[in-house]
Amino acid sequence: MREIFASLPWWVKWIAVPVIALVVFGGVIASVIGFVIGLLFKVLLFVALVGGLIYVVRKFMSSSTSRGDW
C-alpha cells in the first residue's frame, strides 16, 4: 500500500483521498457528530433540570422551616 501511495502526486494523497473519504463516509460522520451533540444537550438539560429541582426543594424546605418557628 505504501508503494502505491509513494508513487502518487502530493495532491492525490492530501486532497483527493480525504475528499473521497468525506464523500463516502460523510453521512456516517455527520450522524455520529449529531448523535454526540444531541446526547450532550440532553445531559446538560438533565443536569439543569435536576439542579433547578434541588434549588426549588431547598428553597421550599427553608421557607417552611422558618414559618414553623413563628
All heavy atoms as TSV, in Angstrom:
chain	resi	resn	atom	element	x	y	z
A	1	MET	N	N	0.821	-1.196	0.000
A	1	MET	CA	C	0.000	0.000	0.000
A	1	MET	C	C	0.869	1.266	0.000
A	1	MET	O	O	0.549	2.240	-0.662
A	1	MET	CB	C	-0.913	-0.043	1.224
A	1	MET	CG	C	-1.986	0.973	1.214
A	1	MET	SD	S	-3.195	0.585	-0.037
A	1	MET	CE	C	-4.547	1.546	0.459
A	2	ARG	N	N	1.947	1.238	0.772
A	2	ARG	CA	C	2.835	2.410	0.817
A	2	ARG	C	C	3.480	2.684	-0.534
A	2	ARG	O	O	3.689	3.835	-0.897
A	2	ARG	CB	C	3.917	2.214	1.871
A	2	ARG	CG	C	3.431	2.447	3.261
A	2	ARG	CD	C	4.579	2.477	4.221
A	2	ARG	NE	N	4.093	2.829	5.538
A	2	ARG	CZ	C	4.789	2.742	6.636
A	2	ARG	NH1	N	6.028	2.300	6.590
A	2	ARG	NH2	N	4.283	3.079	7.784
A	3	GLU	N	N	3.796	1.617	-1.256
A	3	GLU	CA	C	4.411	1.802	-2.563
A	3	GLU	C	C	3.450	2.485	-3.530
A	3	GLU	O	O	3.852	3.308	-4.354
A	3	GLU	CB	C	4.860	0.458	-3.150
A	3	GLU	CG	C	5.954	-0.240	-2.354
A	3	GLU	CD	C	5.392	-1.082	-1.218
A	3	GLU	OE1	O	4.220	-1.490	-1.285
A	3	GLU	OE2	O	6.128	-1.299	-0.242
A	4	ILE	N	N	2.175	2.139	-3.415
A	4	ILE	CA	C	1.173	2.746	-4.298
A	4	ILE	C	C	1.068	4.236	-3.995
A	4	ILE	O	O	1.082	5.069	-4.898
A	4	ILE	CB	C	-0.185	2.044	-4.118
A	4	ILE	CG1	C	-0.092	0.597	-4.586
A	4	ILE	CG2	C	-1.280	2.780	-4.877
A	4	ILE	CD1	C	-1.325	-0.226	-4.268
A	5	PHE	N	N	0.963	4.586	-2.712
A	5	PHE	CA	C	0.841	5.994	-2.342
A	5	PHE	C	C	2.132	6.773	-2.576
A	5	PHE	O	O	2.097	7.968	-2.834
A	5	PHE	CB	C	0.424	6.134	-0.870
A	5	PHE	CG	C	-1.064	6.080	-0.693
A	5	PHE	CD1	C	-1.670	4.959	-0.157
A	5	PHE	CD2	C	-1.867	7.153	-1.057
A	5	PHE	CE1	C	-3.040	4.910	0.004
A	5	PHE	CE2	C	-3.234	7.104	-0.899
A	5	PHE	CZ	C	-3.834	5.977	-0.366
A	6	ALA	N	N	3.264	6.116	-2.480
A	6	ALA	CA	C	4.541	6.808	-2.685
A	6	ALA	C	C	4.690	7.272	-4.132
A	6	ALA	O	O	5.316	8.301	-4.395
A	6	ALA	CB	C	5.688	5.898	-2.299
A	7	SER	N	N	4.121	6.540	-5.069
A	7	SER	CA	C	4.263	6.911	-6.479
A	7	SER	C	C	3.234	7.951	-6.931
A	7	SER	O	O	3.335	8.467	-8.037
A	7	SER	CB	C	4.141	5.656	-7.350
A	7	SER	OG	O	2.845	5.096	-7.210
A	8	LEU	N	N	2.273	8.269	-6.085
A	8	LEU	CA	C	1.237	9.242	-6.460
A	8	LEU	C	C	1.689	10.665	-6.167
A	8	LEU	O	O	2.503	10.902	-5.277
A	8	LEU	CB	C	-0.050	8.959	-5.684
A	8	LEU	CG	C	-0.754	7.636	-5.988
A	8	LEU	CD1	C	-1.916	7.439	-5.047
A	8	LEU	CD2	C	-1.218	7.597	-7.428
A	9	PRO	N	N	1.138	11.641	-6.895
A	9	PRO	CA	C	1.456	13.049	-6.614
A	9	PRO	C	C	0.917	13.476	-5.243
A	9	PRO	O	O	-0.008	12.862	-4.707
A	9	PRO	CB	C	0.751	13.820	-7.732
A	9	PRO	CG	C	0.295	12.816	-8.719
A	9	PRO	CD	C	0.299	11.491	-8.073
A	10	TRP	N	N	1.462	14.568	-4.717
A	10	TRP	CA	C	1.087	15.013	-3.371
A	10	TRP	C	C	-0.377	15.402	-3.287
A	10	TRP	O	O	-1.034	15.181	-2.274
A	10	TRP	CB	C	1.957	16.193	-2.938
A	10	TRP	CG	C	1.700	17.434	-3.742
A	10	TRP	CD1	C	2.342	17.812	-4.877
A	10	TRP	CD2	C	0.715	18.429	-3.484
A	10	TRP	NE1	N	1.817	18.987	-5.354
A	10	TRP	CE2	C	0.812	19.394	-4.503
A	10	TRP	CE3	C	-0.244	18.615	-2.489
A	10	TRP	CZ2	C	-0.011	20.512	-4.560
A	10	TRP	CZ3	C	-1.053	19.731	-2.545
A	10	TRP	CH2	C	-0.929	20.668	-3.568
A	11	TRP	N	N	-0.930	15.981	-4.360
A	11	TRP	CA	C	-2.311	16.446	-4.297
A	11	TRP	C	C	-3.298	15.292	-4.229
A	11	TRP	O	O	-4.400	15.442	-3.711
A	11	TRP	CB	C	-2.637	17.381	-5.463
A	11	TRP	CG	C	-2.461	16.761	-6.822
A	11	TRP	CD1	C	-1.336	16.755	-7.580
A	11	TRP	CD2	C	-3.462	16.053	-7.545
A	11	TRP	NE1	N	-1.566	16.082	-8.752
A	11	TRP	CE2	C	-2.862	15.646	-8.759
A	11	TRP	CE3	C	-4.780	15.724	-7.312
A	11	TRP	CZ2	C	-3.557	14.901	-9.721
A	11	TRP	CZ3	C	-5.484	15.002	-8.266
A	11	TRP	CH2	C	-4.869	14.598	-9.455
A	12	VAL	N	N	-2.896	14.132	-4.742
A	12	VAL	CA	C	-3.772	12.951	-4.638
A	12	VAL	C	C	-3.807	12.472	-3.193
A	12	VAL	O	O	-4.870	12.166	-2.651
A	12	VAL	CB	C	-3.295	11.826	-5.581
A	12	VAL	CG1	C	-4.085	10.550	-5.353
A	12	VAL	CG2	C	-3.396	12.264	-7.027
A	13	LYS	N	N	-2.627	12.446	-2.550
A	13	LYS	CA	C	-2.552	11.963	-1.160
A	13	LYS	C	C	-3.239	12.909	-0.192
A	13	LYS	O	O	-3.917	12.461	0.734
A	13	LYS	CB	C	-1.086	11.804	-0.740
A	13	LYS	CG	C	-0.372	10.669	-1.427
A	13	LYS	CD	C	1.007	10.501	-0.846
A	13	LYS	CE	C	2.025	11.087	-1.809
A	13	LYS	NZ	N	3.396	10.828	-1.425
A	14	TRP	N	N	-3.049	14.204	-0.387
A	14	TRP	CA	C	-3.501	15.174	0.625
A	14	TRP	C	C	-4.812	15.861	0.295
A	14	TRP	O	O	-5.395	16.516	1.159
A	14	TRP	CB	C	-2.412	16.226	0.839
A	14	TRP	CG	C	-1.166	15.599	1.376
A	14	TRP	CD1	C	-0.015	15.363	0.701
A	14	TRP	CD2	C	-0.962	15.101	2.693
A	14	TRP	NE1	N	0.903	14.754	1.506
A	14	TRP	CE2	C	0.350	14.583	2.749
A	14	TRP	CE3	C	-1.757	15.035	3.847
A	14	TRP	CZ2	C	0.873	14.010	3.894
A	14	TRP	CZ3	C	-1.226	14.474	4.995
A	14	TRP	CH2	C	0.079	13.968	5.001
A	15	ILE	N	N	-5.304	15.761	-0.934
A	15	ILE	CA	C	-6.561	16.430	-1.295
A	15	ILE	C	C	-7.601	15.424	-1.797
A	15	ILE	O	O	-8.711	15.357	-1.270
A	15	ILE	CB	C	-6.311	17.534	-2.354
A	15	ILE	CG1	C	-5.420	18.627	-1.761
A	15	ILE	CG2	C	-7.624	18.122	-2.839
A	15	ILE	CD1	C	-4.982	19.677	-2.747
A	16	ALA	N	N	-7.250	14.645	-2.797
A	16	ALA	CA	C	-8.235	13.771	-3.436
A	16	ALA	C	C	-8.705	12.644	-2.512
A	16	ALA	O	O	-9.907	12.391	-2.412
A	16	ALA	CB	C	-7.658	13.198	-4.722
A	17	VAL	N	N	-7.781	11.983	-1.844
A	17	VAL	CA	C	-8.164	10.858	-0.981
A	17	VAL	C	C	-9.019	11.324	0.206
A	17	VAL	O	O	-10.067	10.717	0.482
A	17	VAL	CB	C	-6.903	10.076	-0.519
A	17	VAL	CG1	C	-7.271	9.023	0.513
A	17	VAL	CG2	C	-6.226	9.425	-1.717
A	18	PRO	N	N	-8.665	12.410	0.933
A	18	PRO	CA	C	-9.566	12.874	2.001
A	18	PRO	C	C	-10.935	13.322	1.499
A	18	PRO	O	O	-11.946	13.091	2.165
A	18	PRO	CB	C	-8.812	14.041	2.632
A	18	PRO	CG	C	-7.385	13.782	2.330
A	18	PRO	CD	C	-7.382	13.120	0.996
A	19	VAL	N	N	-10.989	13.947	0.314
A	19	VAL	CA	C	-12.286	14.369	-0.243
A	19	VAL	C	C	-13.145	13.148	-0.565
A	19	VAL	O	O	-14.340	13.124	-0.255
A	19	VAL	CB	C	-12.078	15.263	-1.488
A	19	VAL	CG1	C	-13.365	15.434	-2.265
A	19	VAL	CG2	C	-11.522	16.606	-1.077
A	20	ILE	N	N	-12.550	12.138	-1.142
A	20	ILE	CA	C	-13.291	10.907	-1.435
A	20	ILE	C	C	-13.771	10.252	-0.150
A	20	ILE	O	O	-14.908	9.777	-0.048
A	20	ILE	CB	C	-12.423	9.935	-2.274
A	20	ILE	CG1	C	-12.200	10.518	-3.667
A	20	ILE	CG2	C	-13.076	8.573	-2.375
A	20	ILE	CD1	C	-11.197	9.749	-4.503
A	21	ALA	N	N	-12.917	10.239	0.872
A	21	ALA	CA	C	-13.321	9.656	2.160
A	21	ALA	C	C	-14.482	10.433	2.778
A	21	ALA	O	O	-15.409	9.836	3.339
A	21	ALA	CB	C	-12.127	9.639	3.114
A	22	LEU	N	N	-14.459	11.769	2.679
A	22	LEU	CA	C	-15.569	12.570	3.205
A	22	LEU	C	C	-16.863	12.322	2.433
A	22	LEU	O	O	-17.939	12.282	3.025
A	22	LEU	CB	C	-15.216	14.055	3.166
A	22	LEU	CG	C	-14.295	14.536	4.282
A	22	LEU	CD1	C	-13.936	16.000	4.052
A	22	LEU	CD2	C	-14.953	14.367	5.632
A	23	VAL	N	N	-16.754	12.151	1.120
A	23	VAL	CA	C	-17.951	11.882	0.323
A	23	VAL	C	C	-18.540	10.528	0.685
A	23	VAL	O	O	-19.752	10.381	0.869
A	23	VAL	CB	C	-17.617	11.964	-1.182
A	23	VAL	CG1	C	-18.748	11.405	-2.030
A	23	VAL	CG2	C	-17.323	13.397	-1.585
A	24	VAL	N	N	-17.669	9.527	0.838
A	24	VAL	CA	C	-18.150	8.174	1.118
A	24	VAL	C	C	-18.660	8.057	2.549
A	24	VAL	O	O	-19.739	7.527	2.798
A	24	VAL	CB	C	-17.029	7.134	0.847
A	24	VAL	CG1	C	-17.442	5.760	1.330
A	24	VAL	CG2	C	-16.694	7.110	-0.630
A	25	PHE	N	N	-17.897	8.572	3.529
A	25	PHE	CA	C	-18.247	8.401	4.932
A	25	PHE	C	C	-18.864	9.649	5.555
A	25	PHE	O	O	-19.032	9.716	6.768
A	25	PHE	CB	C	-16.999	8.013	5.740
A	25	PHE	CG	C	-16.407	6.700	5.303
A	25	PHE	CD1	C	-15.203	6.664	4.616
A	25	PHE	CD2	C	-17.053	5.519	5.582
A	25	PHE	CE1	C	-14.649	5.468	4.220
A	25	PHE	CE2	C	-16.507	4.311	5.176
A	25	PHE	CZ	C	-15.304	4.281	4.494
A	26	GLY	N	N	-19.188	10.645	4.752
A	26	GLY	CA	C	-19.713	11.900	5.275
A	26	GLY	C	C	-21.002	11.731	6.062
A	26	GLY	O	O	-21.198	12.347	7.110
A	27	GLY	N	N	-21.907	10.894	5.572
A	27	GLY	CA	C	-23.162	10.657	6.269
A	27	GLY	C	C	-22.952	10.006	7.618
A	27	GLY	O	O	-23.602	10.361	8.606
A	28	VAL	N	N	-22.036	9.060	7.671
A	28	VAL	CA	C	-21.742	8.379	8.934
A	28	VAL	C	C	-21.121	9.357	9.922
A	28	VAL	O	O	-21.510	9.405	11.095
A	28	VAL	CB	C	-20.796	7.177	8.696
A	28	VAL	CG1	C	-20.393	6.546	10.009
A	28	VAL	CG2	C	-21.440	6.171	7.779
A	29	ILE	N	N	-20.182	10.159	9.447
A	29	ILE	CA	C	-19.517	11.138	10.321
A	29	ILE	C	C	-20.526	12.152	10.832
A	29	ILE	O	O	-20.551	12.483	12.022
A	29	ILE	CB	C	-18.360	11.824	9.557
A	29	ILE	CG1	C	-17.253	10.815	9.252
A	29	ILE	CG2	C	-17.812	12.993	10.354
A	29	ILE	CD1	C	-16.207	11.332	8.292
A	30	ALA	N	N	-21.402	12.639	9.950
A	30	ALA	CA	C	-22.407	13.624	10.357
A	30	ALA	C	C	-23.388	13.041	11.366
A	30	ALA	O	O	-23.761	13.708	12.332
A	30	ALA	CB	C	-23.147	14.147	9.130
A	31	SER	N	N	-23.797	11.803	11.176
A	31	SER	CA	C	-24.747	11.199	12.119
A	31	SER	C	C	-24.101	10.945	13.469
A	31	SER	O	O	-24.739	11.128	14.506
A	31	SER	CB	C	-25.329	9.909	11.545
A	31	SER	OG	O	-24.318	8.947	11.367
A	32	VAL	N	N	-22.830	10.561	13.490
A	32	VAL	CA	C	-22.135	10.358	14.768
A	32	VAL	C	C	-21.977	11.684	15.502
A	32	VAL	O	O	-22.234	11.770	16.708
A	32	VAL	CB	C	-20.756	9.679	14.538
A	32	VAL	CG1	C	-19.899	9.739	15.779
A	32	VAL	CG2	C	-20.944	8.248	14.088
A	33	ILE	N	N	-21.593	12.736	14.781
A	33	ILE	CA	C	-21.441	14.055	15.406
A	33	ILE	C	C	-22.795	14.562	15.903
A	33	ILE	O	O	-22.904	15.097	17.004
A	33	ILE	CB	C	-20.791	15.043	14.427
A	33	ILE	CG1	C	-19.332	14.670	14.211
A	33	ILE	CG2	C	-20.893	16.472	14.932
A	33	ILE	CD1	C	-18.623	15.475	13.147
A	34	GLY	N	N	-23.843	14.370	15.114
A	34	GLY	CA	C	-25.187	14.761	15.537
A	34	GLY	C	C	-25.642	14.010	16.769
A	34	GLY	O	O	-26.254	14.587	17.676
A	35	PHE	N	N	-25.341	12.719	16.834
A	35	PHE	CA	C	-25.704	11.913	17.993
A	35	PHE	C	C	-24.973	12.394	19.237
A	35	PHE	O	O	-25.576	12.533	20.314
A	35	PHE	CB	C	-25.390	10.437	17.733
A	35	PHE	CG	C	-25.590	9.554	18.930
A	35	PHE	CD1	C	-26.862	9.203	19.328
A	35	PHE	CD2	C	-24.508	9.092	19.661
A	35	PHE	CE1	C	-27.055	8.394	20.426
A	35	PHE	CE2	C	-24.693	8.291	20.762
A	35	PHE	CZ	C	-25.969	7.932	21.149
A	36	VAL	N	N	-23.687	12.670	19.115
A	36	VAL	CA	C	-22.895	13.128	20.259
A	36	VAL	C	C	-23.384	14.489	20.749
A	36	VAL	O	O	-23.540	14.708	21.958
A	36	VAL	CB	C	-21.391	13.169	19.897
A	36	VAL	CG1	C	-20.588	13.894	20.953
A	36	VAL	CG2	C	-20.859	11.765	19.685
A	37	ILE	N	N	-23.663	15.411	19.829
A	37	ILE	CA	C	-24.151	16.732	20.225
A	37	ILE	C	C	-25.530	16.620	20.862
A	37	ILE	O	O	-25.818	17.273	21.872
A	37	ILE	CB	C	-24.159	17.680	19.010
A	37	ILE	CG1	C	-22.726	18.004	18.616
A	37	ILE	CG2	C	-24.936	18.959	19.301
A	37	ILE	CD1	C	-22.595	18.805	17.349
A	38	GLY	N	N	-26.402	15.791	20.307
A	38	GLY	CA	C	-27.726	15.573	20.894
A	38	GLY	C	C	-27.633	14.972	22.287
A	38	GLY	O	O	-28.363	15.376	23.205
A	39	LEU	N	N	-26.746	14.014	22.458
A	39	LEU	CA	C	-26.565	13.394	23.771
A	39	LEU	C	C	-26.014	14.399	24.774
A	39	LEU	O	O	-26.475	14.457	25.925
A	39	LEU	CB	C	-25.619	12.193	23.649
A	39	LEU	CG	C	-25.440	11.329	24.880
A	39	LEU	CD1	C	-26.754	10.664	25.241
A	39	LEU	CD2	C	-24.372	10.280	24.643
A	40	LEU	N	N	-25.064	15.215	24.358
A	40	LEU	CA	C	-24.512	16.243	25.230
A	40	LEU	C	C	-25.584	17.244	25.641
A	40	LEU	O	O	-25.667	17.636	26.813
A	40	LEU	CB	C	-23.360	16.957	24.529
A	40	LEU	CG	C	-22.653	18.057	25.317
A	40	LEU	CD1	C	-21.963	17.468	26.538
A	40	LEU	CD2	C	-21.657	18.778	24.445
A	41	PHE	N	N	-26.438	17.652	24.697
A	41	PHE	CA	C	-27.533	18.576	25.013
A	41	PHE	C	C	-28.491	17.959	26.025
A	41	PHE	O	O	-28.921	18.622	26.976
A	41	PHE	CB	C	-28.285	18.948	23.736
A	41	PHE	CG	C	-29.486	19.798	23.989
A	41	PHE	CD1	C	-29.340	21.136	24.315
A	41	PHE	CD2	C	-30.754	19.261	23.901
A	41	PHE	CE1	C	-30.451	21.929	24.553
A	41	PHE	CE2	C	-31.873	20.036	24.138
A	41	PHE	CZ	C	-31.718	21.376	24.458
A	42	LYS	N	N	-28.832	16.681	25.845
A	42	LYS	CA	C	-29.745	16.019	26.780
A	42	LYS	C	C	-29.133	15.897	28.166
A	42	LYS	O	O	-29.818	16.070	29.171
A	42	LYS	CB	C	-30.141	14.648	26.240
A	42	LYS	CG	C	-31.061	14.737	25.055
A	42	LYS	CD	C	-31.404	13.376	24.505
A	42	LYS	CE	C	-32.264	13.526	23.269
A	42	LYS	NZ	N	-32.588	12.247	22.659
A	43	VAL	N	N	-27.839	15.617	28.242
A	43	VAL	CA	C	-27.169	15.526	29.543
A	43	VAL	C	C	-27.166	16.886	30.230
A	43	VAL	O	O	-27.468	16.992	31.424
A	43	VAL	CB	C	-25.728	14.980	29.374
A	43	VAL	CG1	C	-24.916	15.170	30.635
A	43	VAL	CG2	C	-25.767	13.510	28.993
A	44	LEU	N	N	-26.857	17.951	29.483
A	44	LEU	CA	C	-26.866	19.296	30.070
A	44	LEU	C	C	-28.266	19.703	30.505
A	44	LEU	O	O	-28.440	20.313	31.567
A	44	LEU	CB	C	-26.307	20.303	29.076
A	44	LEU	CG	C	-24.809	20.214	28.814
A	44	LEU	CD1	C	-24.412	21.183	27.715
A	44	LEU	CD2	C	-24.021	20.479	30.075
A	45	LEU	N	N	-29.273	19.358	29.717
A	45	LEU	CA	C	-30.657	19.652	30.093
A	45	LEU	C	C	-31.043	18.896	31.355
A	45	LEU	O	O	-31.677	19.452	32.259
A	45	LEU	CB	C	-31.596	19.285	28.942
A	45	LEU	CG	C	-33.072	19.581	29.145
A	45	LEU	CD1	C	-33.290	21.090	29.257
A	45	LEU	CD2	C	-33.883	19.022	27.990
A	46	PHE	N	N	-30.655	17.641	31.468
A	46	PHE	CA	C	-30.934	16.835	32.651
A	46	PHE	C	C	-30.282	17.450	33.888
A	46	PHE	O	O	-30.916	17.575	34.940
A	46	PHE	CB	C	-30.433	15.401	32.434
A	46	PHE	CG	C	-30.573	14.523	33.639
A	46	PHE	CD1	C	-31.804	14.030	34.001
A	46	PHE	CD2	C	-29.472	14.197	34.414
A	46	PHE	CE1	C	-31.937	13.220	35.115
A	46	PHE	CE2	C	-29.591	13.402	35.520
A	46	PHE	CZ	C	-30.834	12.904	35.872
A	47	VAL	N	N	-29.016	17.840	33.761
A	47	VAL	CA	C	-28.308	18.441	34.890
A	47	VAL	C	C	-28.976	19.751	35.306
A	47	VAL	O	O	-29.156	20.012	36.507
A	47	VAL	CB	C	-26.818	18.653	34.530
A	47	VAL	CG1	C	-26.119	19.533	35.549
A	47	VAL	CG2	C	-26.108	17.320	34.405
A	48	ALA	N	N	-29.390	20.565	34.338
A	48	ALA	CA	C	-30.050	21.832	34.657
A	48	ALA	C	C	-31.389	21.592	35.349
A	48	ALA	O	O	-31.728	22.276	36.327
A	48	ALA	CB	C	-30.245	22.648	33.387
A	49	LEU	N	N	-32.159	20.631	34.879
A	49	LEU	CA	C	-33.456	20.351	35.493
A	49	LEU	C	C	-33.307	19.796	36.904
A	49	LEU	O	O	-34.045	20.187	37.817
A	49	LEU	CB	C	-34.257	19.381	34.625
A	49	LEU	CG	C	-34.794	19.965	33.319
A	49	LEU	CD1	C	-35.435	18.873	32.482
A	49	LEU	CD2	C	-35.792	21.071	33.599
A	50	VAL	N	N	-32.358	18.895	37.109
A	50	VAL	CA	C	-32.135	18.346	38.444
A	50	VAL	C	C	-31.628	19.439	39.378
A	50	VAL	O	O	-32.064	19.543	40.530
A	50	VAL	CB	C	-31.159	17.144	38.397
A	50	VAL	CG1	C	-30.718	16.730	39.786
A	50	VAL	CG2	C	-31.818	15.975	37.686
A	51	GLY	N	N	-30.718	20.284	38.890
A	51	GLY	CA	C	-30.234	21.399	39.705
A	51	GLY	C	C	-31.355	22.355	40.068
A	51	GLY	O	O	-31.449	22.822	41.208
A	52	GLY	N	N	-32.241	22.659	39.130
A	52	GLY	CA	C	-33.385	23.516	39.417
A	52	GLY	C	C	-34.330	22.888	40.421
A	52	GLY	O	O	-34.853	23.568	41.313
A	53	LEU	N	N	-34.552	21.603	40.286
A	53	LEU	CA	C	-35.413	20.901	41.238
A	53	LEU	C	C	-34.827	20.931	42.640
A	53	LEU	O	O	-35.538	21.200	43.618
A	53	LEU	CB	C	-35.614	19.450	40.785
A	53	LEU	CG	C	-36.464	18.575	41.697
A	53	LEU	CD1	C	-37.901	19.077	41.714
A	53	LEU	CD2	C	-36.399	17.132	41.241
A	54	ILE	N	N	-33.529	20.692	42.759
A	54	ILE	CA	C	-32.875	20.736	44.074
A	54	ILE	C	C	-32.968	22.145	44.657
A	54	ILE	O	O	-33.245	22.316	45.843
A	54	ILE	CB	C	-31.407	20.262	43.950
A	54	ILE	CG1	C	-31.376	18.763	43.644
A	54	ILE	CG2	C	-30.616	20.579	45.212
A	54	ILE	CD1	C	-30.002	18.236	43.310
A	55	TYR	N	N	-32.762	23.161	43.823
A	55	TYR	CA	C	-32.865	24.550	44.288
A	55	TYR	C	C	-34.272	24.852	44.799
A	55	TYR	O	O	-34.440	25.430	45.874
A	55	TYR	CB	C	-32.498	25.496	43.142
A	55	TYR	CG	C	-32.698	26.950	43.480
A	55	TYR	CD1	C	-31.787	27.620	44.280
A	55	TYR	CD2	C	-33.809	27.650	43.010
A	55	TYR	CE1	C	-31.968	28.956	44.610
A	55	TYR	CE2	C	-33.994	28.977	43.327
A	55	TYR	CZ	C	-33.072	29.632	44.128
A	55	TYR	OH	O	-33.262	30.939	44.442
A	56	VAL	N	N	-35.300	24.448	44.050
A	56	VAL	CA	C	-36.681	24.719	44.454
A	56	VAL	C	C	-37.026	23.979	45.737
A	56	VAL	O	O	-37.648	24.534	46.651
A	56	VAL	CB	C	-37.656	24.344	43.310
A	56	VAL	CG1	C	-39.094	24.324	43.791
A	56	VAL	CG2	C	-37.495	25.311	42.152
A	57	VAL	N	N	-36.614	22.731	45.852
A	57	VAL	CA	C	-36.922	21.953	47.052
A	57	VAL	C	C	-36.222	22.549	48.258
A	57	VAL	O	O	-36.825	22.691	49.333
A	57	VAL	CB	C	-36.527	20.465	46.855
A	57	VAL	CG1	C	-36.543	19.709	48.162
A	57	VAL	CG2	C	-37.461	19.819	45.844
A	58	ARG	N	N	-34.961	22.937	48.132
A	58	ARG	CA	C	-34.251	23.546	49.268
A	58	ARG	C	C	-34.875	24.880	49.656
A	58	ARG	O	O	-34.999	25.192	50.834
A	58	ARG	CB	C	-32.779	23.742	48.927
A	58	ARG	CG	C	-31.997	22.460	48.985
A	58	ARG	CD	C	-30.524	22.742	48.842
A	58	ARG	NE	N	-29.764	21.501	48.928
A	58	ARG	CZ	C	-28.463	21.431	48.773
A	58	ARG	NH1	N	-27.769	22.521	48.490
A	58	ARG	NH2	N	-27.849	20.278	48.882
A	59	LYS	N	N	-35.275	25.671	48.659
A	59	LYS	CA	C	-35.914	26.959	48.931
A	59	LYS	C	C	-37.236	26.737	49.668
A	59	LYS	O	O	-37.552	27.426	50.633
A	59	LYS	CB	C	-36.144	27.678	47.596
A	59	LYS	CG	C	-36.451	29.110	47.727
A	59	LYS	CD	C	-35.186	29.880	47.980
A	59	LYS	CE	C	-35.380	31.316	47.579
A	59	LYS	NZ	N	-34.265	32.129	47.991
A	60	PHE	N	N	-38.018	25.759	49.212
A	60	PHE	CA	C	-39.299	25.461	49.834
A	60	PHE	C	C	-39.103	24.934	51.251
A	60	PHE	O	O	-39.826	25.315	52.172
A	60	PHE	CB	C	-40.066	24.441	48.982
A	60	PHE	CG	C	-41.379	24.029	49.574
A	60	PHE	CD1	C	-42.468	24.886	49.549
A	60	PHE	CD2	C	-41.523	22.782	50.151
A	60	PHE	CE1	C	-43.677	24.511	50.099
A	60	PHE	CE2	C	-42.722	22.397	50.703
A	60	PHE	CZ	C	-43.815	23.256	50.681
A	61	MET	N	N	-38.118	24.052	51.425
A	61	MET	CA	C	-37.877	23.466	52.752
A	61	MET	C	C	-37.387	24.536	53.727
A	61	MET	O	O	-37.783	24.540	54.890
A	61	MET	CB	C	-36.846	22.332	52.666
A	61	MET	CG	C	-37.328	21.142	51.854
A	61	MET	SD	S	-38.750	20.330	52.549
A	61	MET	CE	C	-37.996	19.467	53.892
A	62	SER	N	N	-36.551	25.452	53.278
A	62	SER	CA	C	-36.043	26.501	54.185
A	62	SER	C	C	-37.149	27.484	54.539
A	62	SER	O	O	-37.221	27.951	55.672
A	62	SER	CB	C	-34.857	27.224	53.564
A	62	SER	OG	O	-35.274	27.995	52.470
A	63	SER	N	N	-38.055	27.777	53.617
A	63	SER	CA	C	-39.141	28.723	53.923
A	63	SER	C	C	-40.170	28.050	54.819
A	63	SER	O	O	-40.753	28.698	55.688
A	63	SER	CB	C	-39.781	29.230	52.640
A	63	SER	OG	O	-40.470	28.185	51.989
A	64	SER	N	N	-40.401	26.752	54.681
A	64	SER	CA	C	-41.369	26.098	55.549
A	64	SER	C	C	-40.804	25.915	56.952
A	64	SER	O	O	-41.547	25.940	57.925
A	64	SER	CB	C	-41.780	24.741	54.950
A	64	SER	OG	O	-40.691	23.859	54.984
A	65	THR	N	N	-39.515	25.749	57.100
A	65	THR	CA	C	-38.922	25.627	58.445
A	65	THR	C	C	-38.969	26.959	59.161
A	65	THR	O	O	-39.207	27.016	60.363
A	65	THR	CB	C	-37.441	25.195	58.364
A	65	THR	OG1	O	-37.137	24.724	57.076
A	65	THR	CG2	C	-37.122	24.116	59.329
A	66	SER	N	N	-38.730	28.046	58.413
A	66	SER	CA	C	-38.749	29.352	59.068
A	66	SER	C	C	-40.168	29.725	59.474
A	66	SER	O	O	-40.376	30.402	60.478
A	66	SER	CB	C	-38.156	30.423	58.149
A	66	SER	OG	O	-38.945	30.537	57.002
A	67	ARG	N	N	-41.185	29.271	58.776
A	67	ARG	CA	C	-42.561	29.525	59.160
A	67	ARG	C	C	-42.937	28.740	60.406
A	67	ARG	O	O	-43.730	29.173	61.209
A	67	ARG	CB	C	-43.505	29.129	58.021
A	67	ARG	CG	C	-43.681	30.224	57.003
A	67	ARG	CD	C	-44.852	29.908	56.097
A	67	ARG	NE	N	-44.405	30.047	54.721
A	67	ARG	CZ	C	-44.707	29.249	53.730
A	67	ARG	NH1	N	-45.498	28.237	53.928
A	67	ARG	NH2	N	-44.239	29.460	52.528
A	68	GLY	N	N	-42.351	27.573	60.554
A	68	GLY	CA	C	-42.654	26.740	61.731
A	68	GLY	C	C	-42.109	27.342	63.011
A	68	GLY	O	O	-42.588	27.044	64.096
A	69	ASP	N	N	-41.085	28.212	62.903
A	69	ASP	CA	C	-40.513	28.833	64.092
A	69	ASP	C	C	-41.436	29.893	64.666
A	69	ASP	O	O	-41.306	30.247	65.815
A	69	ASP	CB	C	-39.145	29.474	63.751
A	69	ASP	CG	C	-38.113	28.411	63.416
A	69	ASP	OD1	O	-38.332	27.245	63.779
A	69	ASP	OD2	O	-37.105	28.761	62.777
A	70	TRP	N	N	-42.322	30.455	63.894
A	70	TRP	CA	C	-43.196	31.525	64.374
A	70	TRP	C	C	-44.094	30.915	65.399
A	70	TRP	O	O	-44.880	31.118	66.045
A	70	TRP	CB	C	-44.004	32.127	63.236
A	70	TRP	CG	C	-43.119	32.953	62.351
A	70	TRP	CD1	C	-42.531	32.573	61.206
A	70	TRP	CD2	C	-42.701	34.322	62.570
A	70	TRP	NE1	N	-41.786	33.570	60.680
A	70	TRP	CE2	C	-41.876	34.664	61.502
A	70	TRP	CE3	C	-42.949	35.256	63.579
A	70	TRP	CZ2	C	-41.306	35.904	61.397
A	70	TRP	CZ3	C	-42.377	36.490	63.441
A	70	TRP	CH2	C	-41.555	36.807	62.372
